[in-house]
Amino acid sequence: MGDSYISYREENGSINISEDVISGIVRTAVLDVEGVSGMSTTAGTELAELIGLKTLPKGVKVHFEGQKIIIDAIITVVYGNNVVNVAKNVQTAVRSVIQASTGFEDAEVNVHVSGISFDR
């Protein structure tokens, strides 16, 4: 990650925002949503990190297709919460923070619920 940027071209030059920046913003927004207990990652991501291929913010994947941002958030939900409502709230929060932070309105937010957490 970090090799891809979203770019805005203007008369005076261009503005480039790294995937890593977007991932950090998304992670913070997701963790602020009520009912989200944490973020997780896939086994493939963990393996890649172990052998040093890349480091990713846990539970967030960002990539660009043309002028569209595609975000995958992998979350765990606190037991007792409506899973669908929590996922929808994550989508809303992420779209809102992406628009506020970057001005970019074309974002696809995919939420993957990987588990439920229980109080001990």
N, C-alpha and C positions, 0 to 999 in steps of 0.2 A: 504494500500500500504506500501512499505518499508519492507515487509516480504519476497519479492521475490528478488533474486539476479541473475545476470548473472555471471558465474564463469569461470575462466580460470585456468586450472591446469597446473603447470610446475614442473620441477624437484625440485626447492627450496621451493615450497609451492603453494598456490593458490591466485588469485586476484578475489575479489567479488565486483561487482558494483550494487548498489541498483536501483530498479525501480524509486525511487524518483530522483536520479541523472540523469537518462536517461530522465525522464519527464521534468526536468528543462532545460536540454540541448535542447530538442526538442522544448519546448515552446519558448525559445529565438530565435532559428532558424526560426520558423514559423512566429513570429512577425516581423522578418527582411525582409520577402518576400514582395515585392511591390504588392499592391492590397489587402493585408490582413489588415482589419481594427481592428480585435481583435479575441479573442477565446471565445467560449461559452461552456456551459456544459449542460448536460441533466437534466431533472427534477428529475430523480432518484438519480443522484449524489448530487444535491442540498439538497434533502431530507435527504440523508445519512449523509451529513455534518452537517445539522441542528440538528440531534439527536445524533451527536457525534460518529458515527460509523467509519468514516474515513475522512481524508482530502486529497483531490487530487489537483494537479495543474490544474487550470481551463482550460478545453478544451483539455486535453491530457490524454489518457489511454495507459498504457504500460503493456504488459504481455509477458511471455516467453513460448514457446512451444518447449521443447527440447533445441536445440541450435539456435533457431530462435526467433528474437525479432519481436513482432507484435505491431505496433503503430497506434493508432487512434487519429487523430487531428480533432477537431471540430472548424471550423472557420466561420467568417463572412467576406464577401468581400465588398470592396468599390464599390459603384454604378459606372457604366461606364467601369469597367474592365471586361475582358472576364473571366467568372467563371471557365471554363475548364482550361484555361492557368494558372490562379492563382493556381488552385489545383495541376496541374502538377508541377509548380514551387515549391510548398510546398513539394511535394513528393521528388523532386530532392534535395532540400535544406536539408530535414531531413535525407535522405539516406547519403548525403555527410557528415553532421555533426556527424552522428552515426559512420560512418567509420573512420573519422578523430579523434574522441574523444575516441572511444573504440577499434578500429581495427576490429570490428565485421562487416562482410560484408553481412550477411544474415538477412536483415530487410525487413519486409512487412509494407508499409506505406499506411494506408487508410485515405483519406481526406473526411470529411463530411462537406458540406457547409450548415450551419444552417440558414443563412440569408444574407441580403444585408444591408449595412449601407449607409445612405444618409447624405450629408452635410447639416448643418442647416443654 
